[in-house]
C-alpha cells in the first residue's frame, strides 16, 4: 500500500531546488546540512528517496557549473 505525502509538511526537495540559485558556498553548506538531516520516515518512506535524488541533482548541477 502506497502512502500519501502529508500536505502540511513541506518536502525538502523544494527547499533544495530553491537554494540552487544561491552562492556555491552557501549551497554546499545547505546541502551538507540536508545530508546530515536525511532520514527515513516511517510515515513517508518515499520522501527519503525524493530528497536524496534532489540533493544528488543539486550537487551535479553545481559540478557542471563550477570551473576547475
Buried (B, 14 or more C-beta within 10 A) or exposed (E): EEEEEEEEEEBBBEBBBEBBEEEEEEBBEBBEEBEEEEEEBEEBEEBBEBBBEBBEBBBEEBEEEEEE
